[in-house]
Amino acid sequence: MRRLSGLFLILAGTWFACDGGDHPQRIRPLAQDHVVIDRSTDPQHLYLGTPGIVRLASSRLVATLDQFGPGVKELSGEKSILPATGYVMQGKIFTSDNGGNSWTFRSTFPFSHARPFVAGERLYLLGHCEDLMIAASDDGGETWTQPVKLTHGQLWTGACDNVWSANGTIYLALERRYERGLEECWHVGDIAPVLLRAKEKADLLKPESWSFASSLVFEDVVTPERLDFFGVPFFPSAADTAIWITPDRPMSPMGWLETHVVQFTDPNHFWFDSTGHTFHLFMRAHTGRTGYAALAKVVEQPDGSMVTQLETVPSGKTIVYTPFPGGQMKFHVLWDEPTQLFWMVGTQVTDSMTRPECLPADRYNLPDNERRRLVLHFSKNMIDWCFAGLVAVGPIESASRHYCSMAVDGDDLLIVSRSGDEQALNAHNGNLITFHRIEGFRGLVY
């Protein structure tokens, strides 16, 4: 009888653990509760994405977002239309003066993939509408200048990624697109991460205030044939077209995108540059598998130019991919001076080894494209990551928590998420932008 009782307790404990019972050591979300910044008025045709956030010196929070999908053309306000495709672009700006508990709509803007940031005493918003576009605000985001083009006749893409400051200069990265005649597919193989540089106190609305690094196009340096031994690409991949793994789930050419820039200041780091002229680019890696980010670097030359190139490791081998939790999806990185740590919020995949034909109908695209669970990590070197916590989970598979941006507010970490609820069209095309606060986030370090 005693053995049976013990067996029952073991089985009961297992059942409660698997059922998500109230086990004292069970992981609980850090910021499941949220405030909805914006909600789509037509979830089947109008989608929300690219959330950005910045905290001003006044403590005001400014949040930005994209509206995309066929419903954008029906909206009022200033919009842009891409000549080649007819794609309509419009973003929105909100502010909060009570720590994110409520948000006030301020204006729209006619470009996409924008990131808000402060340089000098001014608030800026940088994105693209084919060419790079920038606008500025001198009253905390309430009113904005007319957008200005920083380039002419170019094609750009990007996301709301980070901004790095060093020696009175800001650095940020977007991707320039080079049309290489790819067939119908997701074009991430013909883009190049480009580091931009400008003095913080310059007038960033002037194109001459900016310098651009050289371009390094993915397909010029990486091909499926050159990779072996660690399973990249995971699915069959071509350089110029999508390969349909199932009739409704394509594998597009490999590529990199959504670039973050960091600088290593620890003299003990293998990639530390004592001159302070090297910046590393960490990018989402589209490979068909999970757990890798793509890597490159930019070196400032004596003449002031910036050259983009691949990094090497002590063996002399070139490194393009580095282990990175959630590197298969858009992530966001910020440097926190008090902890001397990089913090990263990204997407946790729980099931990337199910055959595509066996995935449920509500699972978006290929197995590596799970988007429901948002997680936080920290690292001292951008290579070795410690799990800090589960931030939030969508209520169903098609209700995502992903594509986030972060800002620090005193002792708290602020996160804005491209999200969805039960009304969302799918995991990619969400209907919400949500605001999450992790109180005392530095206490998560161990």
LINSUL-V48745 format. One record per residue. N is the residue number from 1. RES is the residue in one small letter. D_FIRST is the distance of its C-alpha to the first C-alpha in Angstrom with 1 decimal. Layout:
N/RES/D_FIRST
N/RES/D_FIRST
This chain:
1/m/0.0
2/r/3.8
3/r/5.4
4/l/5.1
5/s/6.2
6/g/8.7
7/l/9.8
8/f/10.5
9/l/12.4
10/i/14.3
11/l/15.3
12/a/16.2
13/g/18.3
14/t/19.9
15/w/20.8
16/f/22.4
17/a/24.3
18/c/25.6
19/d/26.4
20/g/28.5
21/g/26.4
22/d/27.4
23/h/26.2
24/p/28.3
25/q/29.4
26/r/30.3
27/i/34.0
28/r/36.0
29/p/39.6
30/l/42.3
31/a/44.8
32/q/43.4
33/d/45.7
34/h/49.2
35/v/52.8
36/v/54.5
37/i/57.9
38/d/59.1
39/r/58.0
40/s/59.7
41/t/61.7
42/d/61.2
43/p/57.9
44/q/58.8
45/h/62.1
46/l/62.2
47/y/59.7
48/l/59.3
49/g/58.8
50/t/59.9
51/p/59.0
52/g/60.7
53/i/60.6
54/v/62.7
55/r/62.9
56/l/66.4
57/a/67.7
58/s/68.1
59/s/64.3
60/r/65.0
61/l/62.7
62/v/64.3
63/a/62.3
64/t/63.7
65/l/62.5
66/d/63.6
67/q/64.0
68/f/64.1
69/g/64.0
70/p/66.5
71/g/66.4
72/v/68.1
73/k/71.5
74/e/71.3
75/l/70.8
76/s/73.6
77/g/74.5
78/e/75.7
79/k/74.3
80/s/75.3
81/i/75.5
82/l/75.2
83/p/78.2
84/a/76.7
85/t/73.7
86/g/74.4
87/y/71.1
88/v/71.4
89/m/70.1
90/q/69.5
91/g/67.5
92/k/66.8
93/i/66.8
94/f/64.9
95/t/65.0
96/s/62.8
97/d/63.9
98/n/60.7
99/g/58.3
100/g/57.4
101/n/56.4
102/s/59.2
103/w/61.6
104/t/65.3
105/f/66.8
106/r/69.9
107/s/71.4
108/t/71.0
109/f/72.2
110/p/73.3
111/f/71.3
112/s/67.7
113/h/65.1
114/a/66.5
115/r/65.3
116/p/66.4
117/f/67.3
118/v/69.6
119/a/72.4
120/g/74.9
121/e/75.2
122/r/74.7
123/l/71.8
124/y/71.9
125/l/70.3
126/l/70.5
127/g/69.6
128/h/71.5
129/c/73.2
130/e/74.1
131/d/76.0
132/l/74.4
133/m/74.9
134/i/74.8
135/a/75.4
136/a/75.5
137/s/75.1
138/d/76.7
139/d/75.2
140/g/71.5
141/g/70.9
142/e/72.8
143/t/75.7
144/w/76.2
145/t/79.0
146/q/79.8
147/p/77.8
148/v/79.7
149/k/79.4
150/l/78.8
151/t/79.4
152/h/81.6
153/g/81.0
154/q/77.6
155/l/74.1
156/w/71.1
157/t/67.5
158/g/64.8
159/a/62.1
160/c/61.7
161/d/61.0
162/n/61.6
163/v/64.9
164/w/65.4
165/s/68.0
166/a/69.7
167/n/73.1
168/g/74.3
169/t/73.5
170/i/70.9
171/y/69.4
172/l/67.5
173/a/66.9
174/l/67.3
175/e/67.7
176/r/71.0
177/r/71.0
178/y/73.2
179/e/73.8
180/r/73.3
181/g/73.6
182/l/69.9
183/e/69.0
184/e/66.9
185/c/63.9
186/w/62.5
187/h/65.1
188/v/63.3
189/g/64.8
190/d/68.4
191/i/67.9
192/a/68.5
193/p/67.1
194/v/70.0
195/l/70.0
196/l/72.3
197/r/73.8
198/a/75.9
199/k/77.0
200/e/75.1
201/k/78.3
202/a/80.1
203/d/80.7
204/l/78.0
205/l/79.6
206/k/82.3
207/p/81.5
208/e/83.4
209/s/80.8
210/w/78.2
211/s/77.9
212/f/75.9
213/a/74.2
214/s/74.9
215/s/72.8
216/l/70.3
217/v/69.3
218/f/65.9
219/e/67.2
220/d/69.9
221/v/67.4
222/v/64.2
223/t/63.9
224/p/60.9
225/e/62.6
226/r/62.7
227/l/58.9
228/d/56.4
229/f/53.3
230/f/51.2
231/g/51.1
232/v/53.8
233/p/54.7
234/f/51.4
235/f/53.0
236/p/56.4
237/s/59.1
238/a/62.8
239/a/65.3
240/d/67.3
241/t/65.2
242/a/61.8
243/i/59.6
244/w/57.6
245/i/54.1
246/t/53.4
247/p/56.0
248/d/55.2
249/r/53.8
250/p/56.6
251/m/56.5
252/s/59.6
253/p/61.4
254/m/59.8
255/g/61.1
256/w/60.7
257/l/61.2
258/e/60.6
259/t/61.7
260/h/60.9
261/v/63.0
262/v/62.0
263/q/63.6
264/f/62.0
265/t/63.4
266/d/61.2
267/p/63.4
268/n/60.5
269/h/59.6
270/f/60.7
271/w/62.7
272/f/64.3
273/d/68.0
274/s/69.9
275/t/72.8
276/g/70.7
277/h/71.9
278/t/68.8
279/f/66.5
280/h/63.4
281/l/62.5
282/f/58.9
283/m/58.6
284/r/56.2
285/a/55.9
286/h/56.0
287/t/54.6
288/g/52.0
289/r/49.1
290/t/47.5
291/g/47.5
292/y/51.1
293/a/54.2
294/a/57.8
295/l/59.9
296/a/63.7
297/k/66.0
298/v/69.4
299/v/71.8
300/e/74.8
301/q/78.0
302/p/80.9
303/d/83.0
304/g/80.3
305/s/79.1
306/m/75.3
307/v/74.1
308/t/70.8
309/q/69.2
310/l/66.0
311/e/64.2
312/t/63.5
313/v/60.9
314/p/61.8
315/s/61.7
316/g/64.5
317/k/62.5
318/t/63.0
319/i/60.1
320/v/59.8
321/y/56.1
322/t/53.7
323/p/49.9
324/f/49.6
325/p/46.6
326/g/48.0
327/g/51.3
328/q/51.4
329/m/52.1
330/k/54.4
331/f/53.3
332/h/55.0
333/v/55.6
334/l/57.1
335/w/57.9
336/d/56.9
337/e/59.2
338/p/57.2
339/t/54.1
340/q/56.3
341/l/53.9
342/f/54.1
343/w/51.9
344/m/51.2
345/v/49.8
346/g/49.0
347/t/46.9
348/q/43.4
349/v/42.7
350/t/39.1
351/d/39.8
352/s/43.0
353/m/41.8
354/t/41.5
355/r/44.4
356/p/47.1
357/e/47.2
358/c/43.5
359/l/43.9
360/p/43.6
361/a/47.0
362/d/46.8
363/r/46.3
364/y/49.7
365/n/51.5
366/l/49.8
367/p/46.2
368/d/47.5
369/n/48.9
370/e/45.9
371/r/47.1
372/r/44.5
373/r/43.0
374/l/45.2
375/v/44.2
376/l/45.9
377/h/46.4
378/f/48.6
379/s/50.4
380/k/53.0
381/n/54.6
382/m/54.0
383/i/52.1
384/d/48.8
385/w/47.0
386/c/44.3
387/f/42.2
388/a/42.9
389/g/41.1
390/l/40.8
391/v/43.8
392/a/43.3
393/v/42.0
394/g/43.9
395/p/42.2
396/i/42.6
397/e/43.7
398/s/47.3
399/a/47.3
400/s/48.0
401/r/48.1
402/h/50.4
403/y/53.9
404/c/53.7
405/s/56.2
406/m/55.7
407/a/57.6
408/v/57.0
409/d/57.6
410/g/57.5
411/d/53.9
412/d/52.6
413/l/52.4
414/l/53.8
415/i/52.9
416/v/54.6
417/s/52.9
418/r/54.0
419/s/51.4
420/g/50.7
421/d/48.9
422/e/48.1
423/q/51.8
424/a/52.5
425/l/54.0
426/n/51.7
427/a/50.2
428/h/53.7
429/n/55.8
430/g/54.2
431/n/55.6
432/l/54.8
433/i/55.7
434/t/53.1
435/f/53.3
436/h/50.4
437/r/50.4
438/i/48.1
439/e/48.7
440/g/48.9
441/f/48.3
442/r/49.3
443/g/46.2
444/l/44.2
445/v/45.6
446/y/43.3
